[in-house]
Amino acid sequence: MPESKPGEPAKDRQKMYDDWKKKISTQQEQVQLLEREMDVMQREYRLRAAAFYADAGNRLRNAGSWDKEDAQYKQQLAEKQKNVNTAKEELQDLKERARKAGVPSSMIP
């Protein structure tokens, strides 16, 4: 990535700042999307769990399949959480690289 150099024209610096801002904003959007996906997944699971546990007969008839689905859900949730954490780390890394490149903190979203 380009860095700010002493004596560089303001126009070039502003272009560099805008490039960094765009990259950081894109990564922030990715983090937000992953968090929303994980939130929706958790909400859907809670609804299914409430429906499952509300019906005692269903709970007795389908306990094995529920256990299988529950384990699968927990695995998917762990993967989603890992993806969210990775995206957040990448966002922090981008912000740090922008700072080291000379972008003022007021320009970093």
C-alpha distances in whole Angstrom, upper triangle without the diagonal:
4,6,10,12,16,18,15,17,17,17,13,12,14,12,9,11,12,9,9,12,13,11,13,16,16,16,18,20,20,21,24,25,26,28,30,31,32,34,35,36,38,40,41,42,44,46,47,48,50,52,52,54,56,58,60,61,58,57,59,59,55,54,53,51,50,49,47,45,44,43,41,39,39,37,35,34,33,30,29,29,27,24,24,24,21,19,20,18,15,15,16,13,10,12,12,9,9,12,10,8,11,11,15,17,19,16,15,17
4,7,9,13,14,12,14,14,14,10,9,12,10,7,9,11,9,9,13,14,13,15,17,18,18,21,23,23,24,27,28,29,30,32,33,35,36,38,39,41,43,44,45,47,49,50,51,53,55,55,57,59,61,63,64,61,60,63,63,59,58,57,54,53,52,50,48,48,46,44,43,42,40,38,37,36,34,33,32,30,28,27,27,24,22,23,21,18,18,18,16,13,14,14,10,9,12,10,7,9,10,14,16,18,15,15,18
4,6,10,12,10,13,13,14,10,9,11,11,8,9,12,11,10,13,15,14,15,18,20,20,21,24,24,25,28,29,30,31,34,35,36,37,39,40,42,44,45,46,48,50,51,52,54,56,57,58,60,62,64,66,62,61,64,64,60,59,58,56,54,54,52,50,49,48,46,44,43,41,40,39,37,35,34,33,31,29,28,27,25,23,23,21,19,18,18,15,13,13,13,10,8,10,8,4,6,8,12,14,16,14,14,18
4,7,9,7,10,10,11,9,6,10,10,8,9,12,12,11,14,16,16,17,20,21,22,23,25,27,27,29,31,32,33,35,37,38,39,41,43,44,45,47,48,50,52,53,54,56,58,59,60,61,64,66,68,65,63,66,66,63,62,61,59,57,56,55,53,51,50,48,47,46,44,42,41,40,38,36,35,34,32,31,30,28,26,25,24,21,20,20,18,16,15,14,12,10,10,9,6,5,7,10,13,15,13,14,18
4,6,6,9,11,12,10,8,12,13,11,12,16,16,15,18,20,20,21,23,25,25,27,29,30,31,33,35,36,37,39,41,41,43,45,46,47,49,51,52,53,55,57,58,59,61,62,63,65,68,70,71,68,67,70,70,66,65,64,62,60,60,58,56,55,54,52,50,49,48,46,45,43,41,40,39,37,35,34,33,31,29,29,27,25,24,23,21,19,18,17,15,13,13,12,9,8,11,13,17,18,17,18,22
4,5,9,10,13,12,10,14,15,14,15,18,18,18,20,23,23,24,26,28,28,29,32,33,34,36,38,39,40,42,43,44,46,48,49,50,52,54,55,56,58,60,60,62,64,65,66,68,70,72,74,71,70,73,73,69,68,67,65,63,63,61,59,58,57,55,53,52,51,49,48,46,44,43,42,40,38,37,36,34,32,31,30,28,27,26,24,22,21,20,18,16,15,14,12,10,13,14,18,19,18,20,23
4,6,9,11,10,10,13,15,14,16,18,19,20,22,24,25,25,27,29,30,31,34,35,36,37,39,41,42,44,45,46,48,50,51,52,54,56,57,58,60,62,63,64,66,67,68,70,73,75,76,73,72,75,75,72,71,70,68,66,65,64,61,60,59,57,56,55,53,51,50,49,47,45,44,43,41,40,39,37,35,34,33,30,29,28,27,24,23,23,21,19,18,17,15,13,15,16,20,20,19,22,25
4,6,8,7,7,10,11,11,13,15,16,17,19,21,21,23,25,26,27,29,31,32,33,35,37,38,39,41,42,44,45,47,48,50,51,53,54,56,57,59,60,61,63,65,66,67,70,72,74,71,69,73,73,69,68,67,65,63,63,61,59,58,57,55,53,52,51,49,47,46,44,43,42,40,38,37,36,34,32,32,31,28,27,26,25,22,22,21,19,17,17,16,13,12,13,15,19,19,17,19,23
4,5,5,6,9,10,11,13,14,16,17,18,20,22,23,24,26,28,29,30,32,33,35,36,38,39,41,43,44,45,47,49,50,51,53,55,56,57,59,60,62,63,65,66,67,70,72,74,71,70,73,73,69,69,68,65,64,63,62,59,59,58,56,54,53,52,49,48,48,45,43,43,42,39,38,38,36,33,33,32,30,28,28,27,24,23,23,21,18,19,19,16,14,14,16,19,19,17,20,23
4,5,5,6,9,10,10,12,14,15,16,18,20,21,22,24,26,26,28,30,31,32,34,36,37,38,40,42,43,44,46,47,48,50,52,53,55,57,58,59,61,62,64,65,68,70,72,68,68,71,71,67,67,66,64,62,61,60,57,57,56,54,52,51,50,48,46,46,44,42,41,40,38,36,36,34,32,31,31,28,26,26,25,22,21,22,20,17,17,18,15,13,12,13,17,16,14,17,20
4,5,5,6,9,10,11,12,14,15,16,19,20,21,23,25,25,27,29,30,31,33,35,36,37,39,41,42,43,45,46,47,49,51,52,54,55,57,58,60,61,63,64,66,69,70,67,66,70,70,66,65,65,62,60,60,59,56,56,55,53,51,50,49,46,45,45,43,41,40,39,37,35,35,34,31,31,31,28,26,26,26,22,21,23,21,17,19,19,16,15,14,15,18,17,15,17,20
4,5,5,6,9,10,11,13,14,15,17,19,20,21,23,24,26,27,29,30,32,33,35,36,38,39,41,42,44,45,47,48,50,51,53,54,56,57,59,60,62,63,65,68,69,66,65,68,68,65,64,63,61,59,59,57,55,54,53,51,49,49,47,45,44,43,41,39,39,37,35,34,34,31,29,29,28,25,24,24,23,20,20,20,18,15,17,17,13,13,12,14,18,17,15,17,19
4,5,5,6,9,10,11,12,14,16,17,18,20,21,22,24,26,27,28,30,32,33,34,36,38,39,41,42,44,45,47,48,49,51,53,54,55,57,58,60,61,64,66,68,64,63,67,67,63,62,62,59,57,57,56,53,52,51,49,47,47,45,43,42,41,39,37,37,35,33,32,31,30,27,26,26,23,22,22,21,18,17,18,15,12,13,14,11,9,9,11,14,14,11,14,17
4,5,5,6,9,10,10,12,14,15,16,18,20,21,22,24,26,26,28,30,31,32,34,36,37,38,40,42,43,44,46,47,49,51,52,53,55,56,58,59,62,64,66,63,62,65,65,61,61,60,58,56,56,54,52,51,50,48,46,46,44,42,41,40,38,36,36,35,32,31,31,29,26,26,26,23,21,21,21,18,17,18,16,13,14,16,13,11,9,11,13,13,10,12,15
4,5,5,6,9,10,10,12,14,15,16,19,20,21,23,24,26,27,29,30,31,33,35,36,37,39,41,42,43,45,47,48,50,51,52,54,55,57,58,61,63,65,61,60,64,63,60,59,59,56,54,54,53,50,49,49,46,45,44,43,40,39,39,37,35,34,34,31,29,30,28,25,25,25,22,20,21,20,17,17,18,16,13,15,16,13,13,11,13,16,15,12,13,15
4,5,5,6,9,10,11,12,14,15,17,18,20,21,23,24,26,27,29,30,32,33,35,36,38,39,41,42,44,45,47,48,50,51,53,54,56,57,60,62,63,60,59,62,62,59,58,57,55,53,53,51,48,48,47,45,43,42,41,38,37,37,35,33,32,31,28,27,27,25,23,23,22,19,18,18,17,14,14,15,13,10,12,13,9,10,8,11,14,14,11,12,14
4,5,5,6,9,10,11,12,14,15,16,18,20,21,22,24,26,27,28,30,32,33,34,36,37,39,41,42,43,45,47,48,49,51,52,54,55,58,60,62,58,57,61,61,57,56,56,53,51,51,50,47,46,46,44,42,41,40,37,36,36,34,31,31,30,27,26,26,24,21,21,21,18,16,17,16,13,12,14,12,8,10,12,9,9,6,8,10,10,7,8,11
4,5,5,6,9,10,10,12,14,15,16,18,20,21,22,24,25,27,28,30,31,33,34,36,37,39,40,42,43,45,46,48,49,51,52,53,56,58,60,57,56,59,59,55,55,54,52,50,50,48,46,45,45,42,40,40,39,36,35,35,33,30,30,29,27,25,26,24,21,21,21,18,16,17,17,14,13,16,14,11,13,15,13,13,10,11,13,12,8,9,11
4,5,5,6,9,10,11,13,14,15,17,19,20,21,23,25,26,27,29,30,32,33,35,36,38,39,41,42,44,45,47,48,50,51,53,55,57,59,55,55,58,58,54,53,53,50,48,48,47,44,43,43,40,38,38,37,34,33,33,31,28,28,27,24,23,24,22,19,19,19,16,15,16,15,12,12,15,12,10,13,14,12,13,10,13,14,14,11,11,12
4,5,5,6,8,10,11,12,14,15,17,18,20,21,23,24,26,27,29,30,32,33,35,36,38,39,41,42,44,45,47,48,49,51,53,56,57,54,53,56,56,52,52,51,48,47,46,45,42,42,41,39,37,36,35,32,31,31,29,26,26,25,22,21,21,19,16,16,16,13,11,13,12,8,8,11,9,6,10,11,9,10,8,11,11,12,9,8,10
4,6,5,6,9,10,10,12,14,15,16,18,20,21,22,24,26,27,28,30,31,33,34,36,37,39,41,42,43,45,46,48,49,52,54,56,52,51,55,55,51,51,50,48,46,45,44,41,41,40,38,36,35,34,32,30,30,28,26,25,25,22,20,21,20,16,16,17,14,11,13,13,10,9,12,12,9,11,14,12,13,9,11,11,10,7,6,7
4,5,5,6,9,10,11,12,14,15,16,18,20,21,23,24,26,27,29,30,31,33,35,36,37,39,41,42,44,45,46,48,50,53,54,51,50,53,53,50,49,49,46,44,44,43,40,39,39,36,34,34,33,30,29,29,27,25,25,24,21,20,21,19,16,16,17,14,12,14,15,11,11,15,14,11,14,17,15,16,13,14,14,14,11,9,9
4,5,5,6,9,10,11,13,14,15,17,19,20,21,23,24,26,27,29,30,32,33,35,37,38,39,41,43,44,45,47,49,51,53,49,48,52,51,48,47,46,44,42,42,40,38,37,36,34,32,32,31,28,27,27,24,22,22,21,18,17,18,16,13,13,14,11,9,12,11,8,9,12,11,10,13,15,14,15,13,15,15,15,12,10,10
4,5,5,6,9,10,11,12,14,15,17,18,20,21,22,24,26,27,29,30,32,33,35,36,37,39,41,42,43,45,47,50,51,48,47,50,50,47,46,45,43,41,41,39,37,36,35,33,31,30,29,27,25,25,23,21,20,20,17,15,16,14,11,11,12,9,7,9,10,6,7,10,10,9,12,14,13,15,12,13,12,13,10,8,7
4,5,5,6,9,10,10,12,14,15,16,18,20,21,22,24,26,27,29,30,31,33,35,36,37,39,40,42,43,46,48,50,47,46,49,49,45,45,45,42,40,40,39,36,35,35,33,30,30,29,27,25,25,23,21,21,21,18,16,17,16,12,12,14,12,9,12,13,10,10,14,14,12,15,18,17,18,14,15,14,14,11,9,7
4,5,5,6,9,10,11,13,14,15,17,19,20,21,23,25,26,27,29,30,32,33,35,36,38,39,41,42,44,47,48,45,44,47,47,43,43,42,40,38,38,37,34,33,33,30,28,28,27,24,23,24,21,19,19,19,16,14,16,15,11,12,14,11,9,13,13,11,12,15,15,14,17,19,18,20,17,18,17,17,15,12,11
4,5,5,6,9,10,11,12,14,15,17,18,20,21,23,24,26,27,29,31,32,33,35,37,37,39,41,43,45,47,43,42,45,45,42,41,40,38,36,36,34,32,31,30,28,26,26,25,22,21,21,19,16,16,16,13,11,12,11,7,8,10,8,6,10,10,8,10,13,13,13,16,18,18,19,17,18,17,18,15,12,11
4,5,5,6,9,10,11,12,14,15,16,18,20,21,23,24,26,27,29,30,31,33,35,36,37,39,41,44,45,42,41,44,45,41,40,40,38,35,35,34,31,30,30,28,26,25,25,22,20,21,19,16,16,16,13,11,12,12,8,8,11,10,7,10,12,10,11,14,15,14,16,19,19,20,17,18,16,16,15,11,9
4,5,5,6,9,10,10,12,14,15,16,18,20,21,22,24,26,27,29,30,31,33,34,36,37,40,42,44,40,40,43,43,39,39,39,36,34,34,33,30,29,29,27,25,25,24,21,20,21,19,16,16,17,14,12,14,14,10,11,14,12,10,13,15,13,14,18,18,17,20,22,22,23,20,21,19,19,17,14,11
4,5,5,6,9,10,11,12,14,15,17,18,20,21,23,24,26,27,29,30,32,33,35,36,38,41,42,39,38,41,41,37,37,36,34,32,32,30,27,27,27,24,22,22,21,18,17,18,16,13,13,14,10,9,11,11,7,9,12,10,9,13,14,13,15,18,18,18,21,23,23,24,22,23,21,21,19,16,14
4,5,5,6,9,10,11,12,14,15,17,18,20,21,23,25,26,27,29,31,32,33,35,37,39,41,38,36,40,40,36,35,35,33,30,30,29,26,25,25,23,21,20,20,17,15,16,14,11,11,12,9,6,9,9,6,6,10,9,8,11,13,13,14,17,18,18,20,22,23,24,22,23,20,21,19,16,14
4,5,5,6,9,10,10,12,14,15,16,18,20,21,23,24,26,27,29,30,31,33,35,38,39,36,35,39,39,35,35,35,32,30,30,29,26,25,26,24,21,21,21,18,16,17,16,12,12,14,12,9,11,13,9,9,13,13,11,14,16,16,16,19,21,20,22,25,25,26,23,24,21,21,20,17,14
4,5,5,6,9,10,11,12,14,15,17,18,20,21,23,24,26,27,29,30,32,34,36,38,34,34,37,37,33,33,33,30,28,29,27,24,24,24,22,19,20,19,16,15,16,15,11,12,14,11,9,13,13,10,12,15,14,13,16,19,18,19,22,23,22,25,27,27,29,26,27,24,24,23,20,17
4,5,5,6,9,10,11,12,14,15,17,18,20,21,22,24,26,27,28,30,32,35,36,33,32,35,35,31,31,30,28,26,26,25,22,21,21,19,16,16,16,13,11,13,11,7,9,10,7,6,10,10,8,10,13,13,13,16,18,18,19,21,23,23,25,27,28,29,27,28,25,26,24,21,19
4,5,5,6,9,10,11,12,14,15,17,19,20,21,23,25,26,27,28,31,33,35,32,31,34,34,31,30,30,28,25,25,25,22,20,21,19,16,16,16,13,11,13,12,8,8,11,9,6,10,12,10,10,14,15,14,16,18,19,19,22,24,24,25,28,29,30,27,28,25,25,24,21,18
4,5,5,6,8,10,10,12,14,15,17,18,20,21,23,24,26,27,29,32,33,30,30,33,33,30,29,30,27,25,25,25,21,20,21,19,16,17,18,14,12,15,14,10,11,14,12,10,13,15,13,14,17,18,17,19,22,21,22,25,26,26,28,31,31,32,29,30,27,27,26,23,20
4,5,5,6,9,10,11,12,14,16,17,18,20,21,22,24,26,28,30,32,28,28,31,31,27,27,27,24,22,23,22,18,18,19,16,13,14,15,11,10,13,12,8,10,13,11,10,13,15,13,15,18,18,18,21,23,23,24,26,28,28,30,32,33,34,31,32,30,30,29,25,22
4,5,5,6,9,10,11,12,14,15,16,18,20,21,22,24,26,29,30,27,26,29,29,26,25,25,23,20,20,20,17,15,16,14,11,12,12,9,7,10,10,6,7,11,10,9,12,14,13,14,17,18,18,20,22,23,24,26,28,28,30,32,33,35,32,33,30,30,30,26,23
4,5,5,6,9,10,11,12,14,15,17,19,20,21,22,25,27,29,26,25,29,29,26,25,26,23,21,21,21,18,16,18,17,13,13,15,12,10,13,13,10,10,14,13,11,14,17,16,16,19,20,20,22,24,25,25,28,30,30,31,34,35,36,33,33,30,31,30,27,24
4,5,5,6,9,10,11,12,14,15,17,18,20,21,23,26,27,24,24,27,27,24,24,25,22,19,21,20,17,16,18,16,12,14,16,13,11,14,15,11,13,16,15,14,17,19,18,19,22,23,22,25,27,27,28,31,32,32,34,36,37,38,36,36,33,33,32,29,26
4,6,5,6,9,10,11,12,14,16,16,18,20,22,24,26,22,21,25,25,21,21,21,19,16,17,17,13,12,14,12,9,11,12,9,8,11,12,9,11,14,14,13,16,18,18,19,22,23,23,25,27,28,29,31,33,33,35,37,38,40,37,38,35,35,34,31,28
4,5,5,6,9,10,10,12,14,15,16,18,20,23,24,21,20,24,24,21,20,21,19,16,16,17,13,12,14,13,9,10,12,10,8,11,13,11,11,15,15,14,17,19,19,19,22,24,24,25,28,29,29,32,33,34,35,38,39,40,38,38,35,35,35,31,28
4,5,5,6,9,10,11,12,14,15,16,19,22,23,21,20,24,24,21,21,22,20,17,18,19,15,14,16,16,12,13,16,14,12,15,16,14,15,18,18,17,20,22,22,22,25,26,26,28,30,31,31,34,36,36,37,40,41,42,39,39,36,36,36,33,29
4,5,5,6,9,10,11,12,14,15,17,20,21,18,18,22,22,19,19,20,17,14,16,16,13,12,15,14,10,13,15,13,12,16,17,15,16,19,19,18,21,24,23,24,27,28,28,30,32,33,34,36,38,38,40,42,43,44,42,42,39,39,38,35,32
4,5,5,6,8,10,10,12,14,16,18,20,16,15,19,19,16,16,17,14,11,13,13,10,9,12,11,8,10,13,11,10,14,15,14,15,18,19,18,21,23,23,24,27,28,28,30,33,33,34,36,38,39,40,43,44,45,43,43,40,40,40,36,33
4,5,5,6,9,10,10,12,15,17,19,16,15,19,20,17,16,18,16,13,14,16,13,11,14,14,11,12,15,14,13,16,18,16,17,20,21,20,22,25,25,25,28,30,30,31,34,35,35,38,40,40,41,44,45,46,44,44,40,41,40,37,34
4,5,5,6,9,10,11,13,16,18,15,15,18,19,17,17,19,17,13,16,17,14,13,16,16,13,15,18,17,15,19,21,19,20,23,24,23,25,28,28,28,31,32,32,34,37,37,38,40,42,42,44,46,47,48,46,46,43,43,42,39,36
4,5,5,6,9,10,11,14,15,12,12,16,16,13,13,15,13,10,13,14,10,10,14,14,11,14,17,15,15,18,20,19,20,23,24,24,26,28,28,29,32,33,33,35,38,38,39,41,43,44,45,48,49,50,47,48,45,45,44,41,38
4,5,5,6,8,10,12,14,11,10,14,15,12,12,14,12,9,11,13,10,9,13,14,11,13,16,16,15,18,20,19,20,23,24,24,26,28,29,29,32,34,34,35,38,39,40,42,44,44,46,48,49,51,48,48,45,45,45,42,39
4,5,5,6,9,11,14,12,11,15,16,14,14,17,16,12,14,17,14,13,16,17,15,16,20,19,18,21,23,22,23,26,27,26,28,31,31,31,34,36,36,37,40,41,41,43,46,46,47,50,51,52,49,49,46,46,46,43,40
4,6,5,7,10,12,9,10,13,14,12,13,16,14,12,15,16,14,14,17,18,16,18,21,20,20,23,25,24,25,28,29,28,31,33,33,34,37,38,38,40,42,43,44,46,48,48,50,52,53,54,52,52,49,49,48,45,42
4,6,6,8,9,7,6,10,11,9,9,12,11,8,11,13,12,11,15,16,15,16,19,19,19,22,24,24,25,28,29,29,31,33,33,34,37,38,39,40,43,44,44,46,48,49,51,53,54,55,53,53,50,50,50,47,43
4,5,7,9,8,6,10,12,11,10,13,13,10,12,15,14,13,16,18,16,17,21,21,20,23,25,25,26,29,30,30,31,34,35,35,38,39,40,41,43,45,45,47,49,50,51,53,55,56,54,54,51,51,51,47,44
4,6,9,9,8,11,13,13,13,17,16,13,16,19,17,16,20,21,19,21,24,24,23,26,28,28,28,31,32,32,34,37,37,37,40,42,42,43,46,47,47,49,51,52,53,55,57,58,55,55,52,52,52,49,46
4,6,5,6,9,10,11,12,15,15,13,16,18,17,17,20,22,20,22,25,25,25,28,30,29,30,33,34,34,36,39,39,40,42,44,44,46,48,49,50,52,54,55,56,58,59,61,58,58,55,55,55,52,48
4,5,5,6,9,10,10,14,15,13,15,18,18,17,20,22,21,23,26,26,26,29,31,31,32,35,36,36,38,40,41,41,44,46,46,47,50,51,52,54,56,56,58,60,61,63,60,60,57,57,57,54,51
4,5,5,6,9,10,13,14,13,16,18,18,18,21,23,22,24,27,27,28,30,32,32,33,36,37,37,39,42,42,43,46,47,48,49,51,53,54,56,57,58,60,62,63,64,62,62,59,60,59,56,53
4,5,5,6,8,11,11,10,13,15,14,15,18,19,19,21,24,24,24,27,29,29,30,33,34,34,36,39,39,40,43,44,45,46,48,49,51,53,54,55,57,59,60,61,59,59,56,57,56,53,50
4,6,6,5,9,10,8,10,13,13,13,16,18,17,19,22,23,23,25,27,27,28,31,32,33,34,37,38,38,41,42,43,45,47,48,49,51,53,54,55,57,58,60,58,58,55,55,55,52,49
4,6,6,9,11,10,12,14,15,15,18,20,20,21,24,25,25,28,30,30,31,34,35,36,37,40,41,42,44,45,46,48,50,51,52,54,55,57,58,60,61,63,61,61,58,59,58,55,52
4,6,8,9,10,12,14,14,16,18,19,20,22,24,25,26,28,30,30,32,34,35,36,38,40,41,42,44,45,46,48,50,51,52,54,56,57,59,60,61,63,61,62,59,59,59,55,52
4,6,5,6,9,10,11,12,14,15,16,18,20,21,22,24,26,27,28,30,31,32,34,36,37,38,40,42,43,45,46,47,49,51,52,53,55,57,58,60,58,58,55,56,55,52,49
4,6,5,6,9,10,10,12,14,15,16,18,20,21,22,24,25,27,29,30,31,33,35,36,37,39,40,42,43,45,46,48,49,51,52,54,55,56,58,56,57,54,55,54,51,48
4,5,5,6,9,10,11,13,14,16,17,19,20,21,23,25,26,27,29,30,32,33,35,36,38,39,41,42,44,45,47,48,50,51,53,54,56,58,56,57,54,55,54,51,48
4,5,5,6,8,10,11,12,14,15,16,18,20,21,22,24,26,27,28,30,32,33,34,36,38,39,41,42,43,45,47,48,49,51,52,54,56,54,55,52,53,52,48,46
4,5,5,6,9,10,10,12,14,15,16,18,20,21,22,24,25,26,28,30,31,32,34,36,37,39,40,42,43,45,46,47,49,51,52,54,52,53,50,50,50,46,43
4,6,5,6,9,10,11,12,14,15,17,19,20,21,23,24,26,27,29,30,31,33,35,36,37,39,41,42,43,45,47,48,49,51,53,51,52,49,50,49,46,43
4,5,5,6,9,10,11,12,14,16,17,19,20,21,23,25,26,27,29,30,32,33,35,37,38,39,41,42,44,45,47,48,49,52,50,51,48,49,48,45,43
4,5,5,6,9,10,10,12,14,15,16,18,20,21,22,24,26,27,28,30,31,33,35,36,37,39,40,42,43,45,46,47,50,48,49,46,47,46,42,40
4,5,5,6,9,10,10,12,14,15,16,18,20,21,22,24,26,27,29,30,31,33,34,36,37,39,40,42,43,45,46,48,46,47,44,45,44,41,38
4,5,5,6,9,10,11,13,14,15,17,19,20,21,23,25,26,27,29,30,32,33,35,36,38,39,41,42,44,45,47,45,46,44,45,44,40,38
4,5,5,6,9,10,11,12,14,15,17,18,20,21,23,24,26,27,29,30,32,33,35,36,37,39,41,42,43,46,44,45,42,44,42,39,37
4,5,5,6,9,10,10,12,14,15,16,18,20,21,22,24,26,27,29,30,31,33,35,36,37,39,40,42,44,42,43,40,41,40,36,34
4,5,5,6,9,10,10,12,14,15,16,18,20,21,22,24,26,27,28,30,32,33,34,36,37,39,40,42,41,41,39,40,39,35,33
4,5,5,6,9,10,11,13,14,15,17,19,20,21,23,25,26,27,29,31,32,33,35,36,37,39,41,40,41,38,40,39,35,33
4,5,5,6,9,10,11,12,14,15,17,18,20,21,23,24,26,27,29,30,31,33,35,36,37,39,38,39,36,37,36,33,30
4,5,5,6,9,10,10,12,14,15,16,18,20,21,23,24,26,27,29,30,31,33,35,36,38,36,37,34,35,34,31,28
4,5,5,6,9,10,10,12,14,15,16,18,20,21,22,24,26,27,28,30,32,33,34,37,35,36,33,35,34,30,28
4,5,5,6,9,10,11,12,14,15,17,18,20,21,23,24,26,27,29,30,31,33,35,33,35,32,34,33,29,27
4,5,5,6,9,10,11,12,14,15,16,18,20,21,23,24,26,27,29,30,31,33,31,33,30,31,30,27,24
4,5,5,6,9,10,11,12,14,15,17,18,20,21,23,24,26,27,29,30,32,30,31,28,30,29,25,23
4,5,5,6,9,10,11,12,14,15,16,18,20,21,22,24,26,27,28,31,29,30,28,30,29,25,23
4,5,5,6,9,10,11,12,14,15,16,18,20,21,22,24,26,27,29,27,29,26,28,27,23,21
4,5,5,6,9,10,11,12,14,15,17,18,20,21,23,24,26,27,26,27,24,25,24,21,19
4,5,5,6,9,10,11,12,14,15,17,18,20,21,23,24,26,25,26,23,25,24,20,19
4,5,5,6,9,10,10,12,14,15,16,18,20,21,22,25,23,25,23,25,23,20,19
4,5,5,6,9,10,10,12,14,15,16,18,20,21,23,21,23,20,22,21,17,16
4,5,5,6,9,10,11,12,14,15,17,18,20,22,20,21,18,20,19,15,14
4,5,5,6,9,10,10,12,14,15,16,18,20,19,20,18,20,20,16,15
4,5,5,6,9,10,10,12,14,15,16,19,17,19,17,20,18,14,14
4,5,5,6,9,10,11,12,14,15,17,15,16,14,16,15,11,11
4,5,5,6,9,10,11,12,14,16,14,15,13,15,15,11,11
4,5,5,6,9,10,10,12,14,14,16,14,17,16,12,13
4,5,5,6,9,10,10,13,11,13,12,15,13,10,11
4,5,5,6,9,10,11,9,11,9,12,10,7,9
4,5,5,6,9,10,10,11,10,13,13,10,12
4,5,5,6,9,9,12,12,15,13,11,13
4,5,5,7,6,8,9,11,10,8,11
4,5,5,5,7,7,10,10,8,12
4,5,7,9,10,14,13,12,15
4,6,9,11,14,12,12,15
4,6,9,11,10,11,15
4,6,8,7,7,11
4,5,5,7,11
4,5,5,8
4,6,8
4,6
4
